[in-house]
Structure formats: structure tokens, C-alpha cells
């Protein structure tokens, strides 16, 4: 499986969230505590938004994140209000750049931890459901990329939660038609550069871990000595596969079968159910 983080809020250097935390994503690439694998070294990627383009920038490589000098250099110089970062542990597809997350389409970014069970059995059925106008955009061989394009096919740009529910519904239907008892395992993050949606769901209702950061105002009261908390806005949020440290009160688990939306103003947390298509 994989580990990922999504950051939105006060612009910060990538280094601040990728390297500096005690149990950073770089540390998790070697020493994951809650993932299926301890080591996540089958590639990595980061994506971010700037004021110069509606489309996010991507940097993806096939080697491990812990030893990549270009990532270390980039992290000291790139700042943004919204970052996605992902470290990959392959579930069977090739270690190649086009299989590294995040994935991008226009202004949208997508990343995934989990798997479509027995993807080789359902790959054809699912890819044939991708909108013909999007089919040529398939560059890699992962189940994750197909999930993203299915979300786009089912109206991601108009209603992200509904599109993800339809995607999950067709994945489960295809799996069941091929005798797969528990077809889907996913924690997802999707953004348009302004809002971020996160999802935690699995067919067996035993999903991979996912956490979101507490309210900045509350954390400041609990930890007045933490400098980082003084410098960020109350809108700042992190969603992570596993906590970046052990700061008391900092992390809340995303409930099973739930999704959240992070946006200016009031965030939301709601239940998630796949939809029939």
C-alpha cells in the first residue's frame, strides 16, 4: 500500500511538512507504523499549486523518497498553500513514473492508498467505462489512475462526492461479477486547488488509516510553545495516512466509511456510501 498527506492553508515551504515533522512522510517511507508495509520505496510524488497557473505542478520519481537529492533540494525552495505528497508501495503494477501519484487532470489532483482487489480480473471492464474523451489520458497501469478517470467520467468536476460514490459503486459491481468478495480498499484525496475532499472506505469496512489535524485555535491553547502553530491561519489543515508526530490532541481519525471536505469557512465530515450507476 502507500502513505500520503494533503496540506492546505497558510503557504509554507514543502520542507515544513515533508521533512521537519518527527514522523514525517520521509520517515514513513522507511518506518511506517500503520501501513501494510513498513517500507514504501516504489516511487513518490508531490504536487502543488502556484499563483501562476490553474494546473498543479507535479514532481514524480520511481526511486525511494528518503534518498532523492532533487526532492530535498525542491523542498527547501517551493512554497504553496496546497500540497499533495505520496510515497508508493506497489500492489503489483510496475515501478514506473507514470504509476506514481499524484495524478493530474486540468486543475484537479488525485492520490490513493489501497487497491482494487484482483485488478487484473476487472481492469478491462473498468477501463471500458472511462469516457472516450478521457481514455487517451491513461498513461500508467495502476488501479488508482483508472479510479481517477472513472471519477472524472462520473462528474468529478461538478460533484466530487457523488462522482467518487459512483466510481466505488462500479468497482464493487465489477468485482462481485468476477467473484471478488471485497473489491475495494481506499483512502483518497482529491483537490481542485481550492477545496480538498478526502475519503475513507473499504468493501470490508476495515479501511486503511486516515487522520486529520485538529483546529489550530485549539492546538494553540494546548501547545502555546509550538512555533509552527503561531505562524499558520486557523484555516490550515493536514490530512495524513498516519500522524506526523505524537503531539497530544493534534490528530483525529477519519471515521470508517466517511468523507470530508476542507474549504475556506466551515469544513464538513459526512458518511460515505457507494452509489449504483
Secondary structure as UniProt FT lines:
FT   STRAND          3..13
FT   HELIX           14..18
FT   TURN            22..23
FT   HELIX           25..31
FT   STRAND          44..50
FT   TURN            51..52
FT   STRAND          53..61
FT   HELIX           65..67
FT   HELIX           69..75
FT   TURN            76..77
FT   STRAND          79..87
FT   HELIX           97..99
FT   STRAND          103..105
FT   TURN            106..107
FT   STRAND          108..116
FT   TURN            117..118
FT   HELIX           119..127
FT   TURN            128..129
FT   HELIX           132..135
FT   TURN            136..137
FT   HELIX           143..153
FT   TURN            154..158
FT   HELIX           160..177
FT   TURN            178..179
FT   STRAND          184..191
FT   STRAND          196..202
FT   TURN            203..204
FT   STRAND          211..213
FT   HELIX           216..222
FT   TURN            224..225
FT   HELIX           227..230
FT   TURN            234..235
FT   STRAND          237..240
FT   TURN            248..249
FT   STRAND          251..253
FT   TURN            256..257
FT   STRAND          258..262
FT   STRAND          268..271
//
